[in-house]
Amino acid sequence: MAYEELCWEPVAALPEGEPETSFGGRWEDRLWLNVPGPFYTGIADNCWTGRLHAPRRVLYGGEHFSEYVYRQPATTAEVLNLVTAAQVDPYRGYACDGDSRWTPEAVRGWWHDRGRVTGHLESLLPRWSSSDRTDEREAAEGLRDFAAYITEGLGTDLRKYLFRLEEGCYPKTPGPLPELR
């Protein structure tokens, strides 16, 4: 079995020429709503185009309703969806260098402060759910998806990401994972 099959490397799934072509986001501009992982946004498009290309990965609602990555890709197809979202962002605000930026302490800190994220989602949901605008009602589905993911699934994914940061790759077999504390 090839190393690539044993050790999932999301950034390695980028097409040739990426990230130079479409990923220009800066860590210093990273939106606090981005979940920890290799992909995130800084100052990104506020035209609500990201969900058209990566509906289970990208959401809106940061400062000035900019886009952010709320679920990291788990397959090559999902990476390619994020690439497409990045390609249509006129600000080139998507980034893929999170692995060299996130630390285990920072991941645990994000998790510890997740109530800030859920509070933000809850503040947007009533208005977007009852909106006359189709794009806002669709984005409300994303808000619900993100809230459900925080409740069930994200904790395990972040523990796997902690393993990756500490061991150099995602876990290959079931076993103990680092704690989020």
C-alpha positions as CSV (number, residue, x, y, z in Angstrom):
1,M,0.0,0.0,0.0
2,A,1.4,3.4,-1.0
3,Y,2.2,6.1,1.6
4,E,-0.4,8.4,0.2
5,E,-3.1,5.7,0.9
6,L,-1.9,5.3,4.5
7,C,-1.4,9.0,5.3
8,W,-4.0,11.5,4.2
9,E,-2.4,14.8,3.3
10,P,-5.1,17.3,2.3
11,V,-2.6,19.9,0.9
12,A,-1.0,17.2,-1.2
13,A,-4.3,16.8,-3.0
14,L,-4.0,20.3,-4.4
15,P,-3.7,20.4,-8.2
16,E,-0.3,21.4,-9.7
17,G,0.2,25.1,-9.6
18,E,-1.8,25.5,-6.3
19,P,-1.5,27.1,-3.9
20,E,0.4,29.8,-5.8
21,T,-2.5,30.5,-8.2
22,S,-5.5,30.8,-5.9
23,F,-4.4,30.8,-2.2
24,G,-3.2,34.2,-1.0
25,G,-4.8,34.4,2.4
26,R,-2.6,35.5,5.3
27,W,-2.7,33.9,8.8
28,E,-2.7,37.4,10.3
29,D,-6.1,38.0,8.6
30,R,-7.5,34.6,9.6
31,L,-11.2,34.8,10.5
32,W,-11.8,33.4,14.0
33,L,-14.7,31.3,12.8
34,N,-12.4,29.0,10.7
35,V,-12.1,25.6,12.2
36,P,-8.5,24.5,12.8
37,G,-6.9,22.7,9.9
38,P,-4.8,23.3,6.8
39,F,-7.4,25.4,5.1
40,Y,-8.8,28.8,6.3
41,T,-9.8,32.2,5.0
42,G,-8.5,35.6,5.9
43,I,-10.1,38.5,4.0
44,A,-12.3,36.6,1.6
45,D,-15.0,37.3,-0.9
46,N,-18.3,38.6,0.6
47,C,-20.3,37.8,-2.5
48,W,-21.5,34.5,-1.1
49,T,-20.0,32.3,-3.8
50,G,-18.0,29.8,-1.7
51,R,-21.0,27.7,-0.7
52,L,-21.8,27.3,-4.4
53,H,-18.6,25.3,-4.8
54,A,-18.0,23.9,-1.4
55,P,-21.4,23.8,0.4
56,R,-20.4,21.5,3.3
57,R,-17.1,23.3,3.8
58,V,-17.6,27.0,3.5
59,L,-20.0,29.3,5.3
60,Y,-20.6,33.1,5.6
61,G,-21.1,35.3,8.6
62,G,-17.8,36.7,9.7
63,E,-16.9,40.3,9.7
64,H,-18.7,41.9,6.7
65,F,-20.2,38.4,6.1
66,S,-17.0,37.1,4.6
67,E,-16.5,33.4,3.9
68,Y,-14.8,30.9,6.2
69,V,-13.9,27.2,6.3
70,Y,-16.2,25.5,8.8
71,R,-15.3,21.9,8.0
72,Q,-11.9,20.7,6.7
73,P,-11.9,18.5,3.6
74,A,-11.6,14.8,4.1
75,T,-11.3,13.7,0.5
76,T,-9.5,14.8,-2.7
77,A,-12.9,15.9,-4.1
78,E,-13.6,18.1,-1.1
79,V,-10.1,19.7,-1.5
80,L,-10.9,20.4,-5.1
81,N,-14.2,22.0,-4.1
82,L,-12.3,24.3,-1.8
83,V,-9.9,25.1,-4.6
84,T,-12.8,26.2,-6.8
85,A,-14.2,28.4,-4.0
86,A,-10.7,29.9,-3.7
87,Q,-10.4,30.5,-7.4
88,V,-13.6,32.6,-7.5
89,D,-12.6,34.7,-4.5
90,P,-11.5,38.1,-5.9
91,Y,-9.5,38.8,-2.8
92,R,-7.5,35.6,-2.9
93,G,-8.3,35.3,0.8
94,Y,-8.2,31.5,1.1
95,A,-5.1,29.9,2.5
96,C,-3.7,26.4,2.8
97,D,-0.8,26.8,5.2
98,G,-2.7,26.1,8.5
99,D,-0.6,23.0,9.3
100,S,2.4,25.2,9.7
101,R,0.5,27.8,11.8
102,W,-1.8,25.8,14.1
103,T,-0.3,24.5,17.3
104,P,-1.8,21.9,19.6
105,E,-2.4,24.7,22.2
106,A,-4.1,26.9,19.6
107,V,-6.4,24.1,18.5
108,R,-7.3,23.4,22.1
109,G,-7.9,27.1,22.7
110,W,-10.2,27.3,19.7
111,W,-12.2,24.3,21.0
112,H,-12.3,25.8,24.5
113,D,-13.8,29.0,23.0
114,R,-16.3,27.3,20.7
115,G,-19.2,28.8,22.6
116,R,-18.3,32.1,20.9
117,V,-18.7,30.4,17.6
118,T,-22.0,28.8,18.5
119,G,-23.3,32.1,19.9
120,H,-22.4,33.7,16.6
121,L,-24.3,31.0,14.6
122,E,-27.3,31.3,16.9
123,S,-27.4,35.1,16.4
124,L,-27.6,34.8,12.6
125,L,-30.0,31.8,12.4
126,P,-33.3,33.5,13.1
127,R,-32.8,36.3,10.5
128,W,-31.4,34.0,7.8
129,S,-34.0,31.2,8.3
130,S,-36.9,33.6,7.8
131,S,-35.3,35.7,5.1
132,D,-36.9,36.4,1.7
133,R,-33.5,35.9,0.1
134,T,-32.9,32.4,-1.2
135,D,-29.1,32.6,-0.5
136,E,-29.7,33.6,3.2
137,R,-32.1,30.7,3.7
138,E,-29.6,28.3,2.1
139,A,-26.8,29.7,4.3
140,A,-29.1,29.1,7.3
141,E,-28.8,25.4,6.4
142,G,-25.1,25.8,6.7
143,L,-25.4,27.5,10.1
144,R,-27.4,24.5,11.3
145,D,-24.9,22.1,9.8
146,F,-22.0,23.8,11.5
147,A,-23.8,24.0,14.8
148,A,-24.6,20.2,14.6
149,Y,-21.0,19.5,13.6
150,I,-19.7,21.4,16.7
151,T,-22.0,19.3,18.8
152,E,-21.2,16.0,17.2
153,G,-18.2,15.2,15.1
154,L,-15.9,18.2,15.3
155,G,-14.4,17.2,18.6
156,T,-13.2,13.9,17.1
157,D,-12.0,15.5,14.0
158,L,-10.0,18.0,16.0
159,R,-8.5,15.2,18.1
160,K,-7.4,13.6,14.8
161,Y,-5.9,16.9,13.7
162,L,-4.0,17.2,17.0
163,F,-2.6,13.7,16.3
164,R,-1.5,15.0,12.9
165,L,0.2,18.0,14.4
166,E,1.9,16.0,17.0
167,E,2.8,12.9,14.9
168,G,3.1,14.2,11.4
169,C,0.1,12.4,9.8
170,Y,-3.5,11.5,10.6
171,P,-4.0,8.3,12.6
172,K,-3.9,5.3,10.3
173,T,-5.8,2.9,12.7
174,P,-8.3,3.4,15.5
175,G,-6.6,4.1,18.8
176,P,-6.1,6.7,21.5
177,L,-6.2,10.3,20.3
178,P,-4.9,13.4,22.1
179,E,-7.4,15.1,24.4
180,L,-8.9,18.5,23.7
181,R,-9.0,19.3,27.4
